[in-house]
Amino acid sequence: MRAPRPAFALFYASTALACGGQTTQVATDTHFRAILRHEATIDAEAQGISTEDCEERASSIDATCDASARICQIHEEVQDHDTEARCEDAQRRCAAAESRRCGNEDDDG
């Protein structure tokens, strides 16, 4: 009867390592200040995304999606509900920006 216990312990330990092997940080003011800077970049690039100039538009789209990726990297580090919501919003904004890239079939200009 004692044999299942070590097997269970081994299973539990391997599962715990697989599921929780990586520890996450607690979100700090530093994380949120960085997120705010990246969100400000996304806001600032909104005008460039609306321009008719394809080069400027592409640059603004790239900057928007880079900032979005950085927000999501922060979320991956801290796994906080607020950072998750901000990552999802940034991803939506990147997708909306990408839909405006010159050459897309939805592009009017």
N, C-alpha and C positions, 0 to 999 in steps of 0.2 A: 503493500500500500504506500510505501514511502517513495517509490519510483516516480509517480506522477508529479510530486512536488518539485524535484529538481528540474524536470522537464518543463513544468509550468513556469518556474522561476526563470529558466533560460528563455522561454517564449516571451514572457513578460519583459525581461530585460532587453531582448532584441527588438520587441515592438516599441518599447519606450525610447530606445535609441533611434529607431527609424522614424518615429513620429515626432519625438521631441528632442532629437539630438542637437538641433541648433537652438541656442537660446536667443531670445530677442531682447532688444534694449527697450527701456521705457522711453516714450517720447518726451523730449526735453524742449525747453525754450529754443535751444539751438536748432533743433529739427524744425520747429514751427517757423522760426525766422527764415530758414532756408526755403521752406515751402512757400512762405509769403513772397520771397524774392522771385522764385520761379513763377508763381501766379502773376506777379507784376509783369514779368517778361511776357507771359501769355497775353495779358491785357494790352500791353504796349504794342504787341505785334498784330493785334486785331485790325488796325487800320491798313497795314501793309497787305494783309490777306485779301482785303477788298479792292486793292488797286488793280488797274488794268495792265500794268507793267508785269509781265510774266516773271522776269528775273527777280524783281522786288517781292512779288507774291511768293515765289518759291523760297526765297530767303526767309520771309516771315513765317511761312509754313514750317520750314525746317527748325527755326528757332522755337516756334510753338511746340512742336513735337519733341524737341530736345528737352525743353523745360518740363513737359509732361512726363517724359521718361525719368527725369531726375526726381520729380515728385514721387513717382511710383517706386523708385529705388529707395527713397527715404521710408516709404510705407513698408517695403520689404524688410527693412532693418528693424522697424519698431512694431509692426503689426498692431497698430492702434486704430480704433473705429473711426476717429476723425481723419487720420491720415489715409485710411481706406476710402472714405468719402471724397477726399480731395484728389486722390489718385484717380478714382472713377470719373470725377468731373473733368480732370485734366485729360484723361483718355478720350472722353466725349468731345472735348474742344479740339484735340488733335485730329480726331476722325472728321469733324466738321471742317477743319482747316484743309485736310487732305482732299476733301471732296471739292474744294475750290481750286485745286492745282490745275494749271493750264494743261489742256489736253484731255482732261477727264470728260466723259460724255455728258456729265451734268453741268459742265462749264458753259456759261452763256457768253463769255467774252473771249 
